[in-house]
Amino acid sequence: MLEVLDMAPPRHQPAAGKGGGHGHVGPAARKQPLQSSVAQPKAEAAAVAPPPEGVKKCGGGGRRRGGRGRGGRAGEPRVAPTPAVTPPAAARPVVGPPVASKGLSFCRRPGFGTVGARCVVKANHFLAELPDKDLTQYDVKITPEVSSRSVNRAIIAELVRLYRESDLGMRLPAYDGRKNLYTAGPLPFDAREFVVRLTDDDGTGVSPREREYRVTIKFAARADLHHLRQFIAGRQADAPQEALQVLDIVLRELANHRYVSVGRSFYSPDIRKPQRLGDGLQSWCGFYQSIRPTQMGLSLNIDMSSTAFIEPLPVIEFVAQILGKDAVSRPLSDANRIKIKKALRGVKVEVTHRGNVRRKYRISGLTTQPTHELIFPIDDQMNMKSVVEYFKEMYGFTIQHPHLPCLQVGNQKKANYLPMEACKIVEGQRYTKRLNEKQITSLLKVTCRRPREQEMDILQTVHQNGYEQDPYAKEFGINISEKLTSVEARVLPAPWLKYHDAGKEKECLPQVGQWNMVNKKVINGGKVNHWACINFSRSVQETTARGFCQELAQMCQISGMEFNSEPVIPIYSARPDQVVKALKHVYNIALNKLKGKELELLLAILPDNNGPLYGDIKRICETDLGLISQCCLTKHVFKISKQYLANVSLKINVKMGGRNTVLLDAISWRIPLVSDIPTIIFGADVTHPETGEDSSPSIAAVVASQDWPEVTKYAGLVCAQAHRQELIQDLYKTWHDPQRGTVTGGMIRELLISFRKATGQKPLRIIFYRDGVSEGQFYQVLLYELDAIRKACASLEPNYQPPVTFVVVQKRHHTRLFANNHKDRSSMDKSGNILPGTVVDSKICHPTEFDFYLCSHAGIQGTSRPAHYHVLWDENNFTADEMQTLTNNLCYTYARCTRSVSVVPPAYYAHLAAFRARFYMEPEMSENQATSKSSAGTNGASSVKPLPAVKEKVKRVMFYC
């Protein structure tokens, strides 16, 4: 349970020089909780240090004109700051919430960045010229109602074919597959009903027949493009979603007819030859397409994409791919039958035993008996006939594999049996279940294209799509450029890193996003006096394991740790299925031998393919024994490389509470808006269960820096919440305790308290990096989570409201940046990608809001994906340079390797912690425990079983690394 700590001003606060406090929001900026403040703008007064002359207050609690309101001194050194003075209550101006049409507006761009070496990059954005035509929207009603978009599209396509030249006045409409139809200019009527006849084969086993549909088209509205033009010009705050949606539908119309549509992407076996992924799957190449408003105008974002499809094989071959060639020559075991049933359920097949009649069916299951045992009634008198006889008599088809089960197709009420060998899988069915490791590797090989190849593929796709010939684009007057967009970019300098003075190299300047540990010692070495090793790998002999442990211990010593060369007990060998017993045995023996002192570290040697073993070790160690563990795979034990040992020693050091390196600017008090007053940096992420798992909970993780001014150590907390709930439920919570009454808690509160315990300071500024939020959820997430942060702060001390900067981090977007000239080696890293530190905040970015693309890492293989940072809320008045430089510099502090990483470390750590917590769920909880969808309310999911608690000793350190 969390106690309220004394959050009074800290005892020792570093002294400020001229860098401190120019135009910063004051440390005790009092903000009322956001949701209540939107409803009641005159709620409690907000305590904010008055802004300097010439500073205009706006949306996020203060924004400087042009973004450089402090004389452009982003790089000016800061000396340790003097204690900040909070103005008396009477002097504090009331700062209401920002107001837009939604009652809350995102932070506006404070200006453009200037730091770094200027260069030009190309982006996969294609300029789209807006039409001058009026767009008209119509409601569509189809009776009888159809649930399939493709059938709806077929109905409207037939209607257009029949009536375009007459009733539709030559208009070519664009249709969304549901209830909306759009035209360039009005139709000759306001409402009309049409009759369309269509032959359909719905795969249920019912004979194909002509169906009649009544289609009512009724005028709904005019789609106004004026607001879209205003928005792009920066004269309007909210994006007119309706107009964007119309243009998006128009540009997707032709592709919908040509390709298989999946989400925002289109796939075809003709774009590139499909590659086998194994187990009856193949990869199809395709492209992603989306229209976006940007500073340069409307942009069509096109990117290459690949996904898994079920290979259109004869069913017998599909089964042989999954079970092996020999399996189909003998009866299936129960386990294999269940495996095949799972793989085939829901898959569409067509029959091959009837010549040109290729009826389609959807598989609902597999028979329990083999084909030669199956009989069914052929008439109402219940006269029975065997499936084998029926196929021979009816179709002259001799079943070659009567020992295999039959496919059950159509609906369950009327059993319909089809022999496997008489069926072939229909082409174009996307595989939606989880891929295995081998399939993932194969798919990555297909998608992994060097930047130059990727660029050529994108250009070829745009050319093939032929937007200038697209009848829908022509009809609506949309012109798409065929050239990649050239964008001005800057390459931010790498930061200097500080290592221990005992090493030969005390400071280091990374080169092209990387460096190494040669001649360096970690800045704060952890201590490991008591450690043990369990060997779970049968192929590793004890002498080999001992040799590996000694090499690792030596590397930890060389890296600057205090590491005992000898384990507490001899290396213990155990079978993977005895993991619980082995861990507890070693833990207890060590405890006895150490006379009550605890084991500090457990090394575990694992087989290369270890199934659930890794997760079991982590769950037991972290939630049961309170033990830090480091797992090593057998392949690394046999082939000991110095680089591997160095990387493992970095991980062990932070798990033992050490620090590997810190930014030189951090310990020299030179980081704007971090070094001046105690600042805590949060990272947060929610990971959702994979597609197909419809009951597992989602897992939220929050990490927060526990050191200042270094901002390098991050403590992490995790919690389970309702299935696919994106808002983090446990940021702040209250509950009723019979003894103590109302109790407050939650992850933010706990991490603020641990920061205070670790540093002796209370945080006077909060920077919150939030990962994994899509654009459609920005508003909801900001409203809910900023409110939770405010409430957590207020629960610790009256009027405690440190200013907050809330930044969303996105990696799942489709913007790619390419070098302007692939022959100029100086403008690229070794992999042919743009240089680490490349930042873009103009042209392809948002027309008015504070966002930027940052490629902070060097590419290894494939095409680098820049991270997209969107500052939604900023009470700390960051300039573009300050935010971009801070984010880039933090990317060099990631604990697990000597490379800058592609996403800011707090967000990366939150992702690791959330991923780790999946292992904490008991196996049956992750598989079968039903979680009602309705439980995703604002108070968290009552039906979600909480995760076992991480032990205190573990959660204080970076256990998730």
Secondary structure by P-SEA (a helix, b strand, c coil): cccccccccccbbbbbcccccccccccccccccaaaaaacccccccccccccccccccccccccccccccccccccccccccccccccccccccccccccccccccccccccccccccccccccbbbbbbbcbbbbbbbbbbccccccaaaaaaaaaaaaaccccccccccccccccccbbbcccccccccbbbbbbbbbbccccccbbbbbbbbbbbbcccccaaaaaaaaaccccccaaaaaaaaaaaaaaaaaacccccccbbbbccccccccccccbbbbbbbbbbbbbccccbbbbbbbbcccccccccaaaaaaaacccccccccccaaaaaaaaaacccbbbbbccccccbbbbbbccccccccccbbbbcccccccccaaaaaaaacccccccccbbbbbcccccbbbbbccccccccccccccccccaaaaaaaaaaacccaaaaaaaaaaaaaaacccccaaaaaabbbbbcccbbbbbbbbbbbbbbccccccccbbbbcccccccccccccbbbbbccbbbbbccccccaaaaaaaaaaaaaaaaaacccccccccccbbbbcccaaaaaaaaaaaaaaaaaccccccbbbbbbcccccaaaaaaaaaaacccbbbbbbbcaaaaacccaaaaaaaaaaaaaaacccccccccccccccccccccbbbbbbbbccccccccccbbbbbbbbbbcccccccbbbbbbbcccccccccccccbbbbbcccccccccaaaaaaaaaaaaccccccbbbbbbccccccaaaaaaaaaaaaaaaaaaaaccccccbbbbbbbbccccbbbbbccccccccccccccccccccccccccccccbbbbbccccccccbbbbbbbbbccccccccaaaaaaaaaaaaaacccccccccccaaaaaaaaaaaaaccccccccccccccccccccccccccccccccccaaaaaccccc
